[in-house]
Amino acid sequence: MNVLPASLLFPMRTVSGVGQVADLLAECAAFGKRGVLVHGGSLVAGGTLDRILAAKPDGAEVGTWQHPGGEPTLAHVDALREVLCKNPVDWVAAVGGGSVMDVAKAAAGLRDAPLPTVAYHDGEPIPSSNVAYVAAPATAGTGSEATMVSVLTNDDTGVKKSIRHPSHTARLVILDPALLKSCPPALIAASGMDAFTQAVESFLSRGATDLTDMLALQAVEDINNSIETVFNGGDDASREALLRGSFLAGLALSNARLGLVHGLAHPLGARFHFAHGLVCAVCLPLVLRYNREACSEKYAQLEACLGTDIEARVAALNHSMRIANPFAGKALEDRVAAVTETLASGSTKANPRDVDASAANDILDRLFSAN
């Protein structure tokens, strides 16, 4: 195994600590006086948006754009790109969950790009961006703040996949555990299991290196030790550990890739519109069982980290946070297309065990079984 990835990409700067988000606009002033703050509805409801805007530096010109909710789509990105083009900005800051960050990241990165977002989603080369992107995650799950990737859905075709470019990587990440206080338990469970899955998959990935293994194992430990506490109300220490674990998992996946769970999650999420983290949580046990024979040594390392077998721990986490399989007893009507998308995924190609149509269908059979 290599010590370093062939190409290593981290955010330019990261600050962490309770209350750090209050300094967001002062930090953004380093990139220019004009910017847009992208956020979700919860930031308004909790009064956090007003507190951030109240600390606006003299001379700063700050607009806001509220994400309408739901999974991030090409239409969302196009709508925000239009705002950014009408009111030229130096920076875009996202305070919110993965959907908010992915839309803001893509819109900032494509602000000056000549083509509609769908063209880049379909594979057109992405030009470099000069717009500074800043991220402050308000959930602990996607790790989007740590990556150059935006996962987007084309509403017209139902295709869910990513766009990426190194210049889309955050210039600044703010990890403020206080932002997790308003997350409901179901969101903590789903987003946290997304982060846990990313940590495990990047550790097992074909692209793993000594560096990403270190990041991934620390993420597994942080998330494992904190997620149930945060789910049940939490405190600053547990929220900080969960947010840190999610960030470290994002760094690991950004430089190692993922695996079959995410190869399955994108087509399933696009078809059934369940929360991405929920899909990951229920797919993970099946994929762990499938991969075990290909990476027994790494499973032993995970057991040493967790103090128990990885499959058993995932089952216990899902049970304790009341995560149930939403696919049980349902039908996947266009299975051939879903399997084709799964096999074409870069995540599936990074899986530690080869995956063919038969293997994917077997896992889907188990996932959709009513038993």
C-alpha positions as CSV (number, residue, x, y, z in Angstrom):
1,M,0.0,0.0,0.0
2,N,1.2,3.5,-0.8
3,V,1.7,6.1,2.0
4,L,0.2,8.9,0.0
5,P,-2.4,9.0,-2.8
6,A,-1.0,9.9,-6.2
7,S,-2.9,13.2,-5.8
8,L,-3.7,14.7,-2.4
9,L,-6.4,17.4,-2.0
10,F,-7.4,19.0,1.3
11,P,-9.4,22.2,2.1
12,M,-7.0,25.2,2.3
13,R,-7.8,26.0,6.0
14,T,-10.0,24.5,8.7
15,V,-11.1,26.1,12.0
16,S,-13.1,24.3,14.7
17,G,-14.7,25.0,18.0
18,V,-18.0,26.0,19.6
19,G,-19.2,29.4,18.4
20,Q,-16.7,29.6,15.4
21,V,-19.6,30.1,12.9
22,A,-20.1,33.6,14.4
23,D,-16.9,34.7,12.7
24,L,-18.0,33.4,9.3
25,L,-18.4,36.7,7.5
26,A,-15.3,38.2,9.0
27,E,-13.4,35.2,7.7
28,C,-15.0,35.5,4.3
29,A,-13.9,39.1,4.1
30,A,-10.4,37.8,3.3
31,F,-11.7,36.7,-0.1
32,G,-13.4,39.9,-1.0
33,K,-16.2,42.2,0.2
34,R,-19.0,40.7,-1.9
35,G,-20.5,37.3,-1.2
36,V,-23.6,35.1,-0.9
37,L,-24.5,33.0,2.2
38,V,-26.3,29.8,1.2
39,H,-28.4,28.1,3.9
40,G,-31.3,25.9,4.7
41,G,-34.6,26.7,6.5
42,S,-33.3,25.5,9.9
43,L,-30.7,28.2,10.0
44,V,-33.6,30.8,9.8
45,A,-35.8,29.0,12.3
46,G,-33.1,28.8,15.0
47,G,-32.0,32.4,14.6
48,T,-28.5,31.4,13.6
49,L,-28.7,33.2,10.3
50,D,-29.6,36.5,12.0
51,R,-26.7,36.1,14.4
52,I,-24.3,35.5,11.6
53,L,-25.5,38.5,9.6
54,A,-25.4,40.7,12.6
55,A,-21.6,40.3,12.7
56,K,-21.2,41.5,9.1
57,P,-18.0,43.6,8.8
58,D,-18.3,47.2,7.7
59,G,-18.3,47.5,3.9
60,A,-19.2,43.9,3.3
61,E,-22.0,43.2,0.8
62,V,-23.7,39.9,1.7
63,G,-26.7,38.4,0.1
64,T,-28.5,35.3,1.1
65,W,-30.0,32.3,-0.8
66,Q,-32.2,29.7,0.9
67,H,-32.0,26.1,-0.4
68,P,-35.6,25.0,-1.0
69,G,-35.1,21.6,0.6
70,G,-34.7,18.0,-0.6
71,E,-31.8,16.3,-2.3
72,P,-29.6,18.7,-4.4
73,T,-30.6,18.9,-8.0
74,L,-29.3,20.5,-11.2
75,A,-32.2,22.9,-11.1
76,H,-31.1,24.1,-7.7
77,V,-27.6,24.7,-9.0
78,D,-28.8,26.6,-12.0
79,A,-31.1,28.8,-9.9
80,L,-28.2,29.8,-7.6
81,R,-25.8,30.2,-10.6
82,E,-28.3,32.7,-12.0
83,V,-28.2,34.7,-8.7
84,L,-24.4,34.7,-8.6
85,C,-24.2,35.9,-12.2
86,K,-26.6,38.7,-11.7
87,N,-24.8,39.9,-8.6
88,P,-21.1,39.2,-9.1
89,V,-19.5,37.9,-5.9
90,D,-16.0,37.1,-4.6
91,W,-17.1,34.2,-2.4
92,V,-19.9,31.8,-1.6
93,A,-20.4,30.4,1.9
94,A,-22.6,27.4,2.7
95,V,-24.0,26.8,6.2
96,G,-26.1,23.7,6.2
97,G,-26.3,20.1,5.5
98,G,-25.0,18.1,2.5
99,S,-27.6,19.4,0.1
100,V,-26.9,23.0,0.9
101,M,-23.1,22.5,0.6
102,D,-23.3,20.5,-2.6
103,V,-25.5,23.1,-4.3
104,A,-23.4,26.0,-3.1
105,K,-20.2,24.3,-4.0
106,A,-21.3,23.5,-7.6
107,A,-22.9,26.9,-8.2
108,A,-19.7,28.7,-6.9
109,G,-17.5,26.4,-9.0
110,L,-19.6,26.9,-12.2
111,R,-20.4,30.6,-11.7
112,D,-18.3,31.6,-14.7
113,A,-18.7,28.3,-16.7
114,P,-20.2,28.8,-20.1
115,L,-22.6,25.8,-20.2
116,P,-25.7,24.8,-18.3
117,T,-25.1,22.5,-15.3
118,V,-26.5,19.5,-17.0
119,A,-23.7,19.6,-19.6
120,Y,-21.1,19.1,-16.8
121,H,-23.2,16.5,-15.1
122,D,-23.2,14.6,-18.4
123,G,-19.4,14.8,-18.7
124,E,-18.3,18.0,-20.3
125,P,-14.9,19.2,-18.9
126,I,-15.3,21.6,-16.0
127,P,-13.3,24.8,-16.1
128,S,-11.4,26.1,-13.1
129,S,-13.2,28.5,-10.8
130,N,-11.9,31.7,-9.1
131,V,-14.9,32.0,-6.7
132,A,-13.9,31.2,-3.2
133,Y,-16.1,28.5,-1.5
134,V,-16.5,28.4,2.3
135,A,-18.3,25.6,4.1
136,A,-19.7,25.3,7.6
137,P,-21.6,21.9,8.0
138,A,-24.8,22.0,10.1
139,T,-25.1,18.3,10.0
140,A,-22.5,15.6,10.6
141,G,-22.7,13.2,7.7
142,T,-21.9,13.9,4.1
143,G,-18.4,15.2,4.5
144,S,-19.1,17.5,1.6
145,E,-17.1,20.3,3.3
146,A,-13.9,18.2,2.9
147,T,-14.3,17.3,-0.8
148,M,-14.3,18.8,-4.3
149,V,-17.4,16.7,-5.1
150,S,-21.0,17.7,-5.5
151,V,-23.5,14.9,-5.8
152,L,-26.5,16.1,-7.9
153,T,-29.7,14.7,-9.4
154,N,-31.0,15.4,-12.8
155,D,-34.8,15.7,-12.2
156,D,-35.6,15.1,-15.9
157,T,-33.8,11.8,-16.1
158,G,-33.6,10.7,-12.5
159,V,-29.8,10.2,-12.8
160,K,-27.9,10.9,-9.6
161,K,-24.1,11.3,-9.9
162,S,-21.3,13.7,-9.0
163,I,-19.4,16.5,-10.6
164,R,-15.9,17.4,-9.3
165,H,-13.0,19.8,-9.8
166,P,-10.1,20.6,-7.6
167,S,-10.9,24.4,-7.7
168,H,-14.3,23.5,-6.0
169,T,-12.5,22.6,-2.8
170,A,-13.3,24.8,0.1
171,R,-10.9,27.6,0.9
172,L,-12.1,27.6,4.5
173,V,-14.0,25.0,6.5
174,I,-15.7,26.0,9.8
175,L,-16.5,23.1,12.2
176,D,-18.8,24.4,14.8
177,P,-20.5,21.7,16.9
178,A,-23.1,24.1,18.1
179,L,-24.7,23.9,14.6
180,L,-25.7,20.3,15.4
181,K,-27.8,21.3,18.3
182,S,-30.9,21.8,16.2
183,C,-30.6,18.5,14.3
184,P,-33.5,16.2,15.0
185,P,-32.6,12.6,16.1
186,A,-33.6,11.0,12.8
187,L,-31.3,13.4,10.9
188,I,-28.5,12.7,13.3
189,A,-29.0,8.9,12.7
190,A,-29.2,9.1,8.9
191,S,-26.4,11.6,8.4
192,G,-24.2,10.0,11.0
193,M,-24.5,6.6,9.4
194,D,-23.6,8.2,6.1
195,A,-20.4,9.4,7.7
196,F,-19.8,6.0,9.3
197,T,-20.3,4.3,5.9
198,Q,-17.9,6.7,4.2
199,A,-15.3,6.1,6.9
200,V,-15.6,2.3,6.5
201,E,-15.7,2.3,2.7
202,S,-12.7,4.6,2.3
203,F,-10.8,2.4,4.7
204,L,-11.7,-0.7,2.6
205,S,-11.4,1.0,-0.8
206,R,-9.0,-0.1,-3.5
207,G,-7.7,3.5,-3.4
208,A,-6.8,3.4,0.3
209,T,-3.3,4.5,1.4
210,D,-1.6,4.7,4.7
211,L,-2.7,8.3,5.1
212,T,-6.3,7.7,4.2
213,D,-6.4,4.6,6.5
214,M,-5.3,6.8,9.4
215,L,-8.0,9.3,8.7
216,A,-10.7,6.7,8.1
217,L,-9.9,4.7,11.3
218,Q,-10.0,7.9,13.4
219,A,-13.3,8.8,11.8
220,V,-14.7,5.3,12.6
221,E,-13.6,5.7,16.2
222,D,-15.0,9.3,16.6
223,I,-18.3,8.4,15.0
224,N,-18.7,5.1,16.8
225,N,-18.0,6.8,20.2
226,S,-20.4,9.7,19.7
227,I,-23.3,9.1,17.4
228,E,-25.6,7.4,19.9
229,T,-24.9,10.1,22.5
230,V,-25.7,12.8,20.0
231,F,-28.8,10.9,18.9
232,N,-30.0,10.9,22.5
233,G,-29.4,14.6,23.1
234,G,-25.7,14.9,23.2
235,D,-23.3,17.5,24.6
236,D,-20.6,19.7,23.1
237,A,-18.0,17.0,23.4
238,S,-20.0,14.3,21.6
239,R,-21.2,16.8,18.9
240,E,-17.6,17.9,18.3
241,A,-16.5,14.2,18.0
242,L,-19.3,13.4,15.5
243,L,-18.6,16.5,13.4
244,R,-14.8,15.8,13.5
245,G,-15.4,12.2,12.5
246,S,-17.6,13.3,9.5
247,F,-14.9,15.7,8.4
248,L,-12.2,13.1,8.6
249,A,-14.3,10.6,6.7
250,G,-14.7,13.3,4.0
251,L,-11.0,13.8,3.8
252,A,-10.5,10.0,3.6
253,L,-13.1,9.4,0.8
254,S,-11.9,12.5,-1.1
255,N,-8.5,10.8,-1.5
256,A,-9.4,7.1,-1.5
257,R,-12.9,6.8,-3.0
258,L,-15.7,4.7,-1.5
259,G,-17.3,1.3,-2.4
260,L,-20.4,-0.6,-3.4
261,V,-22.6,0.9,-0.7
262,H,-22.4,4.2,-2.4
263,G,-22.5,2.6,-5.8
264,L,-26.0,1.3,-4.8
265,A,-27.1,4.3,-2.9
266,H,-27.1,6.8,-5.8
267,P,-29.5,4.8,-8.1
268,L,-31.6,3.7,-5.2
269,G,-31.8,7.2,-3.7
270,A,-32.7,8.7,-7.1
271,R,-35.6,6.2,-7.5
272,F,-37.1,6.1,-4.0
273,H,-36.1,9.5,-2.6
274,F,-35.2,8.1,0.8
275,A,-32.5,10.0,2.7
276,H,-29.1,9.1,1.4
277,G,-27.7,8.2,4.9
278,L,-30.7,5.9,5.5
279,V,-30.0,4.1,2.2
280,C,-26.3,3.8,3.2
281,A,-27.2,2.5,6.7
282,V,-29.4,-0.4,5.4
283,C,-27.1,-1.3,2.5
284,L,-23.9,-1.3,4.6
285,P,-24.5,-4.6,6.4
286,L,-25.2,-6.5,3.1
287,V,-22.1,-5.0,1.5
288,L,-19.9,-5.7,4.5
289,R,-20.9,-9.4,4.4
290,Y,-20.1,-9.5,0.6
291,N,-16.7,-7.9,1.0
292,R,-15.5,-9.8,4.1
293,E,-13.6,-12.5,2.2
294,A,-11.7,-9.9,0.2
295,C,-10.3,-7.9,3.2
296,S,-10.2,-10.0,6.3
297,E,-7.1,-8.2,7.7
298,K,-8.8,-4.8,7.5
299,Y,-11.9,-6.3,9.1
300,A,-9.7,-7.3,12.0
301,Q,-8.4,-3.7,12.3
302,L,-12.0,-2.4,12.4
303,E,-12.8,-4.9,15.1
304,A,-9.9,-3.7,17.1
305,C,-11.0,-0.1,16.7
306,L,-14.7,-0.9,17.6
307,G,-14.2,-3.6,20.1
308,T,-16.6,-5.8,18.3
309,D,-17.2,-7.2,14.8
310,I,-18.0,-4.5,12.3
311,E,-21.2,-6.2,11.0
312,A,-22.4,-6.6,14.6
313,R,-21.7,-3.0,15.4
314,V,-23.6,-1.7,12.4
315,A,-26.6,-3.8,13.3
316,A,-26.5,-2.5,16.9
317,L,-26.2,1.1,15.7
318,N,-29.1,0.7,13.3
319,H,-31.2,-0.9,16.0
320,S,-30.4,1.6,18.7
321,M,-31.2,4.6,16.4
322,R,-34.4,2.9,15.1
323,I,-33.2,2.7,11.5
324,A,-35.4,0.3,9.6
325,N,-35.1,-1.0,6.1
326,P,-37.4,1.2,4.0
327,F,-37.0,-1.1,0.9
328,A,-38.4,-4.2,2.6
329,G,-41.3,-5.6,0.5
330,K,-41.0,-2.9,-2.2
331,A,-40.3,-3.5,-5.9
332,L,-37.5,-2.1,-7.9
333,E,-39.2,-1.8,-11.3
334,D,-36.3,-0.9,-13.5
335,R,-33.7,-3.2,-11.9
336,V,-31.6,-3.7,-15.0
337,A,-31.0,0.1,-15.3
338,A,-30.3,0.4,-11.6
339,V,-27.8,-2.4,-11.7
340,T,-26.2,-0.9,-14.8
341,E,-25.8,2.4,-12.9
342,T,-24.4,0.6,-9.9
343,L,-21.7,-1.2,-11.9
344,A,-20.8,2.0,-13.8
345,S,-20.2,3.9,-10.6
346,G,-16.7,5.0,-9.7
347,S,-17.5,4.0,-6.1
348,T,-18.3,0.5,-7.1
349,K,-15.1,0.3,-9.1
350,A,-13.2,1.2,-5.9
351,N,-14.9,-1.6,-4.0
352,P,-12.4,-4.1,-2.5
353,R,-14.1,-7.1,-4.1
354,D,-15.1,-7.2,-7.8
355,V,-18.8,-6.6,-8.4
356,D,-20.7,-8.1,-11.3
357,A,-24.4,-8.0,-12.2
358,S,-25.1,-11.3,-10.4
359,A,-23.6,-10.0,-7.1
360,A,-25.4,-6.7,-7.4
361,N,-28.7,-8.5,-8.0
362,D,-28.1,-10.8,-5.0
363,I,-27.6,-7.8,-2.7
364,L,-30.7,-6.1,-4.1
365,D,-32.7,-9.3,-3.6
366,R,-31.8,-9.3,0.1
367,L,-32.4,-5.6,0.4
368,F,-35.9,-5.7,-1.1
369,S,-36.9,-9.0,0.7
370,A,-39.9,-8.6,2.9
371,N,-38.2,-10.8,5.6
